[in-house]
Amino acid sequence: MASHTLTVGFDLDMTLIDSRPGIAAAFVALSAETGAFIDTDLVVSRLGPPLEQEIAHWFPAADVAAIADRYREIYPTYAIGPSLAMPGARESVDAIRALGGRTMVVTAKYEPNAKLHLAHLGIEPDVIVGGLWAEAKAEALREHGAGVYVGDHTGDVRGAQAANAVSVGVTTGPCDEAELRAAGADVVLTSLTEFPAWLAAYTTSQA
């Protein structure tokens, strides 16, 4: 249902929210429950890809699916409260609304837990889609007619490209400016605090 209305998509972890404290807490609980060693500092240094990829570093392949399910089950208890909105996140969503636009979140995170994060922080996008990573994010972006996608990972850049959306990278996650630009980001910002001004200039140029 592509539309001429301005629609902007955002990644979640390390783009809209700093989920590192919550994810670390959830993995500490998982480690305690299973007895497996998990280096939580390493885990939170490479957020972005699907959970199963991270679980596979710490558990046998045959256990990954079940352990991932258990992590998602305990996640709301440990991870929602400690996680914070990134600087500029609310202002960025407000800037899009002020222009009559729509916002969406497209994330690899389990969708019910993504919704819990956003509700807890009072960030209310028009659409939330979970369980999509990298190029697969383009499915949701195309369906909702997103012309811009904002993310912190090279996988987000690839998703934007696959949807023919403007790729806006932010260096608040694991990928630096050079990595984002090498992946093909159209714009790189140091954080979402710069996004409202960029959006104003972008929409003027498109008018």
Backbone as ProteinMPNN parsed JSONL, in Angstrom:
{"seq_chain_A": "MASHTLTVGFDLDMTLIDSRPGIAAAFVALSAETGAFIDTDLVVSRLGPPLEQEIAHWFPAADVAAIADRYREIYPTYAIGPSLAMPGARESVDAIRALGGRTMVVTAKYEPNAKLHLAHLGIEPDVIVGGLWAEAKAEALREHGAGVYVGDHTGDVRGAQAANAVSVGVTTGPCDEAELRAAGADVVLTSLTEFPAWLAAYTTSQA", "coords_chain_A": {"N_chain_A": [[0.832, -1.202, 0.0], [1.705, 1.332, -0.975], [2.346, 4.818, -0.658], [1.952, 8.382, -1.165], [2.319, 9.822, 1.061], [4.65, 11.023, 3.45], [6.601, 8.559, 4.782], [8.491, 7.153, 7.276], [10.806, 4.768, 8.25], [12.22, 3.124, 11.109], [14.946, 1.405, 12.616], [15.164, -0.523, 15.681], [16.814, -1.419, 18.144], [19.54, 0.315, 19.399], [19.114, 2.31, 17.612], [16.506, 3.652, 17.881], [16.228, 2.952, 20.571], [18.298, 2.475, 23.462], [19.117, -0.458, 24.176], [20.999, -1.925, 25.455], [21.538, -2.165, 28.35], [19.265, -3.612, 29.194], [19.267, -5.912, 27.554], [21.685, -7.052, 28.328], [21.052, -7.654, 30.996], [19.037, -9.559, 30.617], [20.483, -11.6, 29.374], [22.288, -12.218, 31.42], [20.513, -13.345, 33.256], [19.679, -15.531, 31.726], [22.071, -16.927, 31.513], [22.489, -17.589, 34.206], [20.343, -19.277, 34.616], [20.776, -21.395, 32.83], [23.379, -22.17, 33.201], [25.358, -21.708, 31.39], [28.269, -20.038, 30.16], [28.219, -16.649, 29.278], [29.359, -13.886, 27.619], [28.409, -10.911, 28.322], [29.15, -8.291, 27.759], [30.364, -8.536, 25.278], [28.197, -9.473, 23.832], [26.413, -7.224, 23.81], [27.884, -5.499, 22.332], [27.524, -6.003, 19.701], [24.932, -5.772, 18.649], [22.022, -6.224, 16.592], [21.867, -8.251, 14.379], [19.746, -11.244, 13.995], [18.468, -12.844, 16.974], [19.03, -15.595, 17.217], [21.5, -15.901, 15.982], [23.26, -14.808, 17.829], [22.792, -16.413, 20.108], [23.815, -18.793, 19.162], [26.522, -18.538, 19.505], [26.999, -19.303, 22.08], [25.7, -21.608, 22.812], [25.071, -25.109, 22.044], [24.321, -26.063, 18.646], [21.994, -27.593, 18.388], [20.456, -26.749, 20.476], [19.777, -24.132, 20.102], [17.308, -23.023, 19.082], [15.415, -23.605, 21.115], [16.585, -22.327, 23.324], [16.577, -19.689, 22.434], [13.824, -19.23, 22.362], [13.296, -19.393, 25.107], [14.777, -17.217, 26.051], [13.353, -15.096, 24.857], [11.039, -15.379, 26.281], [11.706, -14.743, 28.961], [12.578, -12.215, 28.616], [10.85, -9.819, 28.853], [10.722, -9.497, 31.643], [13.28, -8.773, 32.48], [14.456, -6.962, 30.636], [13.0, -4.737, 29.695], [12.537, -2.553, 31.516], [15.209, -1.455, 32.151], [16.056, -0.369, 29.721], [16.576, 2.436, 27.57], [15.322, 5.379, 25.856], [16.944, 6.491, 22.904], [18.968, 9.454, 22.571], [17.237, 12.06, 21.014], [15.313, 10.432, 19.877], [12.485, 10.56, 20.444], [12.026, 13.163, 19.586], [12.58, 12.924, 16.886], [10.556, 11.24, 15.926], [8.415, 12.926, 16.512], [8.998, 15.048, 14.776], [8.516, 13.974, 12.275], [5.776, 13.479, 12.452], [4.906, 16.105, 12.699], [5.164, 16.982, 10.158], [3.1, 15.773, 8.946], [3.58, 13.144, 8.442], [4.094, 9.513, 8.544], [5.219, 6.999, 10.849], [7.268, 4.102, 11.237], [8.439, 1.107, 12.785], [10.852, -1.218, 12.058], [12.247, -4.177, 12.808], [14.634, -6.696, 13.814], [14.022, -7.793, 16.188], [11.951, -9.818, 18.326], [8.584, -9.343, 17.819], [6.452, -8.861, 19.818], [8.036, -8.149, 22.069], [9.395, -5.922, 21.103], [7.245, -4.164, 20.897], [6.599, -3.888, 23.593], [8.855, -2.501, 24.57], [8.606, -0.002, 23.208], [6.104, 0.913, 24.064], [6.61, 1.156, 26.8], [8.429, 3.254, 26.795], [6.965, 5.28, 25.756], [6.984, 5.855, 23.063], [5.402, 6.009, 20.043], [5.044, 4.58, 17.229], [3.372, 4.412, 14.015], [3.267, 1.925, 12.863], [4.511, -1.272, 13.734], [6.846, -3.697, 13.069], [8.213, -6.795, 13.579], [10.903, -9.269, 13.676], [12.333, -9.181, 11.275], [15.25, -8.964, 9.289], [18.013, -7.236, 7.882], [18.054, -7.46, 4.357], [15.484, -8.52, 4.328], [13.96, -6.722, 5.707], [13.021, -4.995, 3.839], [10.622, -5.967, 2.899], [8.549, -5.152, 4.661], [9.011, -2.393, 4.59], [8.49, -1.727, 1.919], [5.817, -2.552, 1.754], [4.486, -0.686, 3.325], [5.137, 1.642, 2.131], [7.464, 3.114, 2.764], [9.734, 5.741, 2.442], [12.113, 6.434, 3.513], [14.605, 4.964, 5.535], [15.907, 4.442, 8.713], [18.762, 3.474, 10.443], [21.237, 1.735, 12.481], [23.016, -0.158, 11.645], [24.923, -2.019, 9.194], [23.302, -3.929, 8.069], [20.829, -2.677, 8.185], [21.179, -0.693, 6.311], [21.337, -2.26, 4.002], [18.743, -3.25, 3.989], [17.249, -0.897, 3.56], [18.197, -0.225, 1.009], [17.251, -2.404, -0.486], [14.599, -1.851, -0.452], [14.448, 0.377, -1.963], [14.593, 2.754, -0.572], [15.61, 5.85, 0.978], [18.604, 5.618, 2.66], [19.396, 6.212, 5.894], [21.974, 6.375, 8.041], [22.922, 5.939, 11.461], [25.447, 6.529, 13.843], [25.29, 5.279, 16.314], [25.295, 2.679, 17.039], [26.847, -0.547, 16.498], [28.265, -0.066, 14.15], [30.503, 2.036, 12.44], [30.913, 5.319, 10.855], [32.38, 4.946, 8.475], [31.931, 2.242, 7.881], [29.139, 2.222, 7.506], [28.868, 3.972, 5.339], [30.367, 2.588, 3.436], [28.715, 0.43, 3.08], [26.715, 1.607, 1.711], [25.106, 3.664, 2.682], [23.065, 6.538, 2.319], [23.087, 8.832, 3.816], [24.795, 9.798, 6.755], [24.461, 10.172, 10.169], [25.493, 11.421, 13.384], [23.856, 10.925, 15.521], [20.369, 10.522, 16.431], [19.673, 13.036, 17.237], [20.364, 14.759, 15.281], [18.577, 14.266, 13.326], [15.941, 15.575, 12.97], [16.606, 18.107, 11.803], [17.909, 17.273, 9.477], [15.764, 15.968, 8.246], [13.992, 18.084, 7.773], [15.417, 19.552, 5.843], [15.582, 17.598, 3.869], [12.86, 17.082, 3.152], [12.183, 19.564, 2.167], [13.801, 19.656, -0.069], [12.613, 17.713, -1.599], [10.21, 18.705, -2.223]], "CA_chain_A": [[0.0, 0.0, 0.0], [2.59, 2.481, -1.099], [1.606, 6.069, -0.551], [2.752, 9.589, -1.345], [2.567, 10.377, 2.381], [5.972, 10.769, 4.002], [6.663, 7.457, 5.732], [9.877, 6.921, 7.684], [11.017, 3.598, 9.085], [13.362, 3.123, 12.027], [15.355, 0.232, 13.364], [14.87, -0.338, 17.105], [17.977, -1.477, 19.038], [20.653, 1.233, 19.153], [18.663, 3.407, 16.757], [15.516, 4.351, 18.701], [16.401, 2.672, 21.995], [19.542, 1.878, 23.954], [18.649, -1.678, 24.839], [22.137, -2.677, 25.987], [21.395, -2.589, 29.752], [18.222, -4.625, 29.309], [19.706, -7.157, 26.917], [22.697, -7.627, 29.216], [20.367, -8.231, 32.157], [18.34, -10.769, 30.181], [21.483, -12.648, 29.145], [22.774, -12.636, 32.735], [19.5, -14.262, 33.789], [19.732, -16.753, 30.923], [23.292, -17.613, 31.922], [22.264, -18.162, 35.536], [19.358, -20.359, 34.506], [21.28, -22.514, 32.03], [24.741, -22.524, 33.591], [26.28, -21.433, 30.288], [28.989, -18.761, 30.198], [27.869, -15.697, 28.221], [30.051, -12.603, 27.782], [27.36, -9.939, 27.986], [29.755, -7.109, 27.14], [30.53, -8.865, 23.867], [26.849, -9.55, 23.242], [25.808, -5.913, 23.552], [28.728, -4.735, 21.409], [27.248, -6.396, 18.317], [23.485, -5.903, 18.47], [21.505, -5.995, 15.239], [21.421, -9.488, 13.743], [18.741, -12.024, 14.722], [18.854, -13.422, 18.256], [19.585, -16.947, 17.07], [22.923, -15.806, 15.643], [23.991, -14.576, 19.078], [22.648, -17.609, 20.944], [24.666, -19.852, 18.603], [27.894, -18.376, 19.997], [27.102, -19.73, 23.477], [24.995, -22.864, 23.039], [25.137, -26.049, 20.927], [23.365, -25.773, 17.57], [20.72, -28.289, 18.603], [19.711, -26.087, 21.553], [19.609, -22.703, 19.821], [15.901, -22.623, 18.939], [14.754, -23.656, 22.42], [17.168, -21.291, 24.173], [16.069, -18.405, 21.944], [12.443, -19.114, 22.848], [13.334, -19.108, 26.537], [15.239, -15.831, 26.188], [12.24, -14.198, 24.537], [10.042, -15.521, 27.347], [12.131, -14.02, 30.164], [13.006, -10.863, 28.216], [10.095, -8.696, 29.426], [11.005, -9.354, 33.068], [14.606, -8.209, 32.736], [15.034, -6.067, 29.63], [12.211, -3.548, 29.321], [12.758, -1.455, 32.455], [16.501, -0.763, 32.091], [16.386, 0.169, 28.391], [16.248, 3.862, 27.48], [15.215, 5.988, 24.527], [18.165, 7.138, 22.435], [18.829, 10.904, 22.41], [16.63, 12.482, 19.757], [14.337, 9.468, 19.348], [11.121, 11.113, 20.494], [11.993, 14.373, 18.751], [12.568, 12.5, 15.485], [9.188, 10.797, 15.63], [7.567, 14.128, 16.532], [9.288, 15.852, 13.582], [7.815, 13.329, 11.158], [4.341, 13.741, 12.658], [4.65, 17.527, 12.466], [5.092, 17.146, 8.705], [1.982, 14.979, 8.452], [4.085, 11.845, 8.019], [3.858, 8.307, 9.328], [6.442, 6.356, 11.309], [7.187, 2.666, 11.466], [9.634, 0.444, 13.298], [11.104, -2.535, 11.457], [13.333, -4.677, 13.64], [14.812, -8.141, 13.91], [13.565, -8.229, 17.508], [10.642, -10.451, 18.502], [7.666, -8.204, 17.742], [5.818, -8.492, 21.096], [8.987, -7.469, 22.952], [9.601, -4.587, 20.529], [6.083, -3.35, 21.274], [6.722, -3.578, 25.019], [9.852, -1.428, 24.702], [8.105, 1.282, 22.723], [5.026, 1.343, 24.963], [7.226, 1.557, 28.065], [9.121, 4.531, 26.608], [6.032, 6.279, 25.242], [7.23, 6.128, 21.644], [4.252, 5.353, 19.419], [5.018, 4.584, 15.762], [2.1, 3.984, 13.418], [3.389, 0.513, 12.506], [5.659, -1.981, 14.301], [7.027, -5.012, 12.453], [9.373, -7.475, 14.126], [11.33, -10.516, 13.066], [12.91, -8.987, 9.944], [16.651, -8.553, 9.375], [18.734, -6.902, 6.649], [17.237, -7.298, 3.147], [14.087, -8.893, 4.596], [13.237, -5.545, 6.194], [12.417, -4.329, 2.688], [9.237, -6.432, 2.735], [7.669, -4.256, 5.408], [9.196, -1.021, 4.121], [7.738, -1.579, 0.653], [4.377, -2.702, 2.001], [3.945, 0.534, 3.923], [5.524, 2.801, 1.337], [8.489, 3.925, 3.431], [10.712, 6.341, 1.544], [13.343, 6.638, 4.284], [14.786, 4.002, 6.626], [16.972, 4.903, 9.591], [19.278, 2.39, 11.258], [22.614, 1.859, 12.96], [23.789, -1.329, 11.233], [25.001, -2.205, 7.745], [22.11, -4.684, 7.677], [19.752, -1.703, 7.97], [21.469, -0.056, 5.015], [20.937, -3.206, 2.963], [17.281, -3.283, 3.966], [16.777, 0.32, 2.892], [18.511, -0.329, -0.411], [16.361, -3.388, -1.103], [13.275, -1.225, -0.544], [14.603, 1.63, -2.709], [14.368, 3.862, 0.355], [16.802, 6.594, 1.375], [19.216, 4.987, 3.827], [20.004, 7.135, 6.849], [22.696, 5.651, 9.077], [23.326, 6.643, 12.685], [26.631, 5.843, 14.371], [25.039, 5.011, 17.729], [25.367, 1.242, 17.244], [28.156, -1.183, 16.329], [28.907, 0.27, 12.868], [30.94, 3.433, 12.37], [30.534, 6.027, 9.632], [33.026, 4.333, 7.314], [31.216, 0.99, 7.575], [27.807, 2.55, 6.986], [29.016, 4.539, 3.99], [30.825, 1.516, 2.551], [27.552, -0.413, 2.801], [25.865, 2.329, 0.777], [24.209, 4.644, 3.311], [22.966, 7.818, 1.618], [23.335, 9.88, 4.802], [25.215, 9.268, 8.05], [24.339, 11.125, 11.258], [26.12, 10.917, 14.603], [22.77, 10.43, 16.369], [19.048, 11.008, 16.018], [19.506, 14.457, 17.548], [20.561, 15.485, 14.022], [17.616, 13.829, 12.323], [14.908, 16.548, 12.6], [17.134, 19.109, 10.872], [18.101, 16.605, 8.185], [14.444, 15.709, 7.667], [13.458, 19.351, 7.265], [16.12, 19.849, 4.592], [15.223, 16.563, 2.885], [11.503, 17.286, 2.664], [12.209, 20.784, 1.343], [14.421, 19.33, -1.365], [11.706, 16.826, -2.321], [8.952, 19.422, -2.515]], "C_chain_A": [[0.868, 1.254, 0.0], [1.777, 3.769, -1.184], [2.541, 7.237, -0.814], [2.984, 10.303, -0.016], [3.989, 10.055, 2.81], [5.882, 9.639, 5.021], [8.13, 7.136, 6.0], [9.925, 5.701, 8.588], [12.257, 3.753, 9.944], [13.67, 1.696, 12.458], [15.086, 0.517, 14.845], [16.142, -0.273, 17.95], [19.104, -0.587, 18.541], [20.351, 2.281, 18.079], [17.653, 4.241, 17.537], [15.73, 4.146, 20.194], [17.802, 2.142, 22.274], [19.143, 0.682, 24.805], [19.785, -2.462, 25.484], [21.971, -3.075, 27.451], [20.368, -3.715, 29.913], [18.631, -5.956, 28.721], [20.772, -7.829, 27.773], [22.042, -8.308, 30.41], [19.657, -9.526, 31.794], [19.326, -11.908, 29.939], [22.124, -13.114, 30.449], [21.798, -13.645, 33.356], [19.508, -15.592, 33.043], [20.953, -17.587, 31.303], [23.109, -18.303, 33.269], [21.343, -19.369, 35.471], [19.932, -21.596, 33.83], [22.648, -23.008, 32.47], [25.775, -22.261, 32.506], [26.995, -20.097, 30.515], [28.559, -17.909, 29.01], [28.569, -14.379, 28.539], [29.092, -11.497, 27.353], [27.928, -8.664, 27.383], [29.945, -7.333, 25.64], [29.177, -8.898, 23.164], [26.341, -8.163, 22.864], [26.664, -5.04, 22.646], [28.384, -5.011, 19.952], [25.759, -6.636, 18.077], [23.094, -5.592, 17.026], [20.985, -7.262, 14.611], [20.418, -10.261, 14.594], [19.311, -12.698, 15.972], [19.543, -14.774, 18.106], [21.077, -16.92, 16.719], [23.767, -15.604, 16.895], [23.95, -15.812, 19.97], [23.614, -18.702, 20.483], [26.125, -19.722, 19.038], [28.092, -19.056, 21.353], [26.473, -21.093, 23.769], [25.157, -23.791, 21.839], [24.027, -25.787, 19.913], [22.006, -26.397, 17.824], [19.845, -27.592, 19.641], [19.294, -24.657, 21.215], [18.141, -22.292, 19.781], [15.203, -22.578, 20.297], [15.283, -22.565, 23.351], [16.682, -19.91, 23.738], [14.631, -18.184, 22.407], [12.423, -18.755, 24.327], [13.788, -17.674, 26.8], [14.09, -14.86, 25.928], [11.171, -14.223, 25.632], [10.426, -14.721, 28.583], [12.463, -12.556, 29.881], [12.185, -9.744, 28.861], [10.408, -8.446, 30.901], [12.285, -8.56, 33.315], [14.987, -7.027, 31.848], [14.268, -4.776, 29.38], [12.555, -2.358, 30.215], [14.074, -0.727, 32.293], [16.802, -0.067, 30.765], [15.816, 1.571, 28.236], [16.04, 4.287, 26.032], [16.556, 6.614, 24.162], [17.936, 8.652, 22.363], [18.268, 11.24, 21.027], [15.55, 11.557, 19.227], [12.924, 10.057, 19.32], [10.99, 12.33, 19.579], [11.935, 14.016, 17.26], [11.184, 12.033, 15.062], [8.247, 11.999, 15.58], [7.757, 14.964, 15.271], [8.578, 15.277, 12.362], [6.316, 13.606, 11.259], [4.0, 15.188, 12.337], [4.533, 17.832, 10.98], [3.943, 16.355, 8.09], [2.384, 13.582, 8.019], [3.711, 10.724, 8.967], [5.206, 7.702, 9.715], [6.207, 4.86, 11.477], [8.511, 2.188, 12.043], [9.704, -0.926, 12.643], [12.378, -3.076, 12.091], [13.438, -6.194, 13.549], [14.276, -8.679, 15.236], [12.189, -8.881, 17.425], [9.589, -9.352, 18.68], [6.966, -7.877, 19.063], [6.756, -7.765, 22.047], [9.336, -6.082, 22.424], [8.46, -3.656, 20.937], [6.142, -2.963, 22.75], [7.726, -2.454, 25.257], [9.247, -0.075, 24.35], [6.978, 1.806, 23.608], [5.607, 1.856, 26.283], [7.851, 2.941, 27.955], [8.212, 5.623, 26.058], [6.336, 6.734, 23.832], [6.201, 5.332, 20.858], [4.302, 5.472, 17.897], [3.661, 4.108, 15.254], [2.092, 2.486, 13.132], [4.627, -0.055, 13.197], [5.704, -3.366, 13.67], [8.311, -5.617, 13.005], [9.764, -8.689, 13.308], [11.921, -10.386, 11.675], [14.32, -8.41, 10.074], [17.192, -8.281, 7.975], [17.757, -6.776, 5.471], [15.775, -7.634, 3.38], [13.278, -7.718, 5.141], [12.52, -4.824, 5.054], [10.968, -4.758, 2.477], [8.279, -5.458, 3.403], [7.788, -2.818, 4.917], [8.432, -0.775, 2.831], [6.24, -1.631, 0.89], [3.752, -1.411, 2.491], [4.431, 1.805, 3.234], [6.556, 3.694, 1.992], [9.511, 4.438, 2.428], [12.06, 6.561, 2.185], [13.408, 5.539, 5.335], [16.043, 4.375, 7.387], [17.452, 3.735, 10.446], [20.752, 2.554, 11.559], [23.535, 0.768, 12.431], [23.851, -1.417, 9.711], [23.839, -3.058, 7.23], [20.919, -3.778, 7.427], [19.934, -0.981, 6.647], [21.01, -0.974, 3.885], [19.424, -3.312, 2.857], [16.69, -2.082, 3.263], [17.01, 0.231, 1.392], [17.55, -1.284, -1.123], [14.945, -2.853, -1.271], [13.289, 0.043, -1.386], [14.255, 2.839, -1.854], [15.69, 4.581, 0.608], [17.333, 5.967, 2.66], [19.908, 6.042, 4.678], [20.654, 6.3, 7.942], [22.957, 6.54, 10.272], [24.444, 5.834, 13.338], [26.506, 5.564, 15.865], [25.096, 3.523, 18.051], [26.755, 0.698, 16.963], [28.922, -0.766, 15.08], [29.268, 1.754, 12.818], [30.579, 4.039, 11.002], [31.126, 5.362, 8.397], [32.309, 3.05, 6.902], [29.856, 1.267, 6.952], [27.887, 3.096, 5.569], [29.473, 3.467, 2.996], [29.675, 0.587, 2.166], [26.564, 0.269, 1.857], [24.904, 3.313, 1.397], [24.241, 5.954, 2.534], [23.363, 8.981, 2.513], [23.845, 9.19, 6.061], [25.177, 10.4, 9.075], [25.012, 10.549, 12.498], [25.076, 10.394, 15.582], [21.456, 10.978, 15.842], [18.819, 12.465, 16.401], [19.665, 15.307, 16.288], [19.454, 15.203, 13.011], [16.553, 14.881, 11.994], [15.391, 17.611, 11.608], [17.382, 18.498, 9.503], [16.762, 16.397, 7.489], [13.838, 16.977, 7.071], [14.101, 19.703, 5.929], [15.727, 18.859, 3.499], [13.836, 16.803, 2.295], [11.394, 18.551, 1.814], [12.763, 20.468, -0.036], [13.525, 18.464, -2.232], [10.444, 17.55, -2.79], [8.944, 19.917, -3.97]], "O_chain_A": [[0.757, 2.111, 0.876], [0.666, 3.791, -1.714], [3.76, 7.111, -0.704], [3.744, 11.27, 0.048], [4.483, 8.953, 2.568], [5.163, 9.753, 6.014], [8.906, 6.881, 5.079], [9.183, 5.607, 9.566], [13.219, 4.421, 9.563], [12.766, 0.881, 12.64], [14.813, 1.657, 15.222], [16.516, 0.8, 18.422], [19.564, -0.719, 17.407], [21.232, 3.047, 17.687], [17.909, 5.41, 17.827], [15.453, 5.039, 20.995], [18.408, 1.46, 21.447], [18.869, 0.808, 25.998], [19.559, -3.554, 26.007], [22.238, -4.23, 27.786], [20.584, -4.655, 30.679], [18.378, -7.008, 29.308], [20.762, -9.05, 27.928], [22.431, -9.412, 30.791], [19.668, -10.482, 32.568], [19.033, -13.059, 30.264], [22.469, -14.289, 30.575], [22.21, -14.665, 33.909], [19.362, -16.652, 33.651], [20.871, -18.812, 31.401], [23.519, -19.449, 33.453], [21.539, -20.355, 36.181], [19.61, -22.72, 34.214], [23.038, -24.132, 32.153], [26.953, -22.565, 32.692], [26.393, -19.141, 31.004], [28.535, -18.382, 27.873], [28.383, -13.823, 29.621], [28.978, -11.187, 26.167], [27.26, -8.016, 26.577], [29.715, -6.431, 24.834], [29.035, -8.412, 22.042], [25.892, -7.946, 21.738], [26.232, -3.965, 22.231], [28.891, -4.334, 19.058], [25.375, -7.582, 17.389], [23.747, -4.806, 16.34], [19.791, -7.364, 14.328], [20.255, -9.97, 15.778], [20.483, -13.071, 16.015], [20.525, -15.058, 18.793], [21.827, -17.813, 17.114], [24.859, -16.16, 17.01], [24.974, -16.209, 20.526], [24.164, -19.442, 21.298], [26.884, -20.688, 18.951], [29.223, -19.352, 21.737], [26.685, -21.665, 24.838], [25.359, -23.314, 20.722], [22.935, -25.346, 20.271], [20.977, -25.798, 17.511], [18.634, -27.813, 19.685], [18.538, -24.039, 21.965], [17.772, -21.293, 20.399], [14.484, -21.625, 20.596], [14.511, -21.948, 24.085], [16.407, -19.055, 24.58], [14.265, -17.076, 22.799], [11.633, -17.915, 24.756], [13.244, -16.996, 27.673], [13.882, -13.916, 26.69], [10.491, -13.227, 25.878], [9.569, -14.084, 29.195], [12.61, -11.756, 30.806], [12.773, -8.794, 29.378], [10.363, -7.303, 31.357], [12.358, -7.767, 34.254], [15.768, -6.173, 32.268], [14.851, -3.807, 28.894], [12.834, -1.269, 29.714], [14.087, 0.504, 32.293], [17.72, 0.75, 30.7], [14.717, 1.862, 28.707], [16.52, 3.636, 25.103], [17.226, 7.199, 25.014], [16.811, 9.086, 22.116], [18.766, 10.763, 20.007], [14.924, 11.869, 18.214], [12.258, 10.045, 18.285], [9.984, 12.505, 18.892], [11.313, 14.728, 16.472], [10.699, 12.38, 13.985], [7.383, 12.079, 14.706], [6.795, 15.528, 14.75], [8.094, 16.025, 11.513], [5.669, 13.929, 10.263], [2.944, 15.475, 11.774], [3.892, 18.805, 10.582], [3.821, 16.272, 6.868], [1.635, 12.905, 7.315], [3.112, 10.932, 10.022], [6.201, 7.866, 9.009], [5.109, 4.414, 11.81], [9.561, 2.788, 11.816], [8.742, -1.693, 12.67], [13.455, -2.503, 11.929], [12.464, -6.883, 13.248], [14.097, -9.888, 15.388], [11.373, -8.54, 16.569], [9.695, -8.529, 19.589], [6.887, -6.699, 19.413], [6.328, -6.858, 22.76], [9.55, -5.16, 23.211], [8.69, -2.496, 21.282], [5.779, -1.845, 23.118], [7.473, -1.554, 26.058], [9.368, 0.883, 25.113], [6.902, 3.006, 23.874], [5.151, 2.867, 26.817], [7.812, 3.719, 28.909], [8.64, 6.768, 25.908], [5.996, 7.85, 23.441], [6.132, 4.11, 20.99], [3.674, 6.365, 17.328], [2.9, 3.476, 15.987], [1.038, 1.851, 13.156], [5.669, 0.598, 13.245], [4.73, -4.117, 13.725], [9.378, -5.011, 12.906], [9.064, -9.089, 12.378], [12.008, -11.38, 10.954], [14.558, -7.493, 10.859], [16.879, -8.99, 7.018], [16.753, -6.071, 5.569], [14.905, -7.089, 2.7], [12.05, -7.714, 5.05], [11.531, -4.125, 5.278], [10.17, -3.994, 1.933], [7.318, -4.995, 2.788], [6.789, -2.103, 4.835], [7.799, 0.268, 2.668], [5.481, -0.857, 0.306], [2.626, -1.077, 2.123], [4.165, 2.912, 3.701], [6.533, 4.91, 1.799], [10.083, 3.665, 1.66], [13.043, 6.842, 1.499], [12.398, 5.211, 5.958], [17.103, 4.595, 6.8], [16.646, 3.075, 11.102], [21.432, 3.397, 10.973], [24.726, 0.771, 12.741], [22.947, -0.949, 9.019], [23.438, -2.92, 6.075], [20.09, -4.063, 6.563], [18.964, -0.692, 5.946], [20.375, -0.527, 2.93], [18.883, -3.449, 1.76], [15.755, -2.208, 2.472], [16.132, 0.568, 0.598], [17.093, -1.002, -2.231], [14.184, -3.33, -2.113], [12.265, 0.714, -1.515], [13.695, 3.822, -2.342], [16.761, 3.99, 0.468], [16.594, 5.806, 3.631], [20.87, 6.679, 4.249], [19.967, 5.598, 8.684], [23.186, 7.741, 10.13], [24.39, 4.605, 13.38], [27.496, 5.606, 16.595], [24.96, 3.14, 19.213], [27.744, 1.402, 17.164], [30.107, -1.076, 14.955], [28.441, 2.615, 13.117], [30.025, 3.372, 10.129], [30.445, 5.227, 7.38], [32.105, 2.802, 5.714], [29.468, 0.618, 5.981], [27.085, 2.738, 4.706], [29.021, 3.443, 1.851], [29.657, 0.028, 1.07], [25.693, -0.379, 1.277], [23.974, 3.767, 0.73], [25.308, 6.424, 2.139], [23.902, 9.985, 2.047], [23.375, 8.105, 6.4], [25.783, 11.453, 8.874], [25.094, 9.331, 12.652], [25.374, 9.512, 16.388], [21.433, 11.795, 14.921], [17.857, 13.074, 15.931], [19.168, 16.432, 16.224], [19.401, 15.834, 11.956], [16.274, 15.077, 10.811], [14.666, 17.971, 10.681], [17.102, 19.124, 8.481], [16.64, 16.623, 6.285], [13.242, 16.943, 5.994], [13.413, 20.105, 4.991], [15.559, 19.239, 2.34], [13.656, 16.736, 1.079], [10.615, 18.605, 0.862], [12.255, 20.954, -1.047], [13.65, 18.468, -3.457], [9.711, 17.057, -3.647], [7.975, 20.54, -4.404]]}, "name": "protein", "num_of_chains": 1, "seq": "MASHTLTVGFDLDMTLIDSRPGIAAAFVALSAETGAFIDTDLVVSRLGPPLEQEIAHWFPAADVAAIADRYREIYPTYAIGPSLAMPGARESVDAIRALGGRTMVVTAKYEPNAKLHLAHLGIEPDVIVGGLWAEAKAEALREHGAGVYVGDHTGDVRGAQAANAVSVGVTTGPCDEAELRAAGADVVLTSLTEFPAWLAAYTTSQA"}
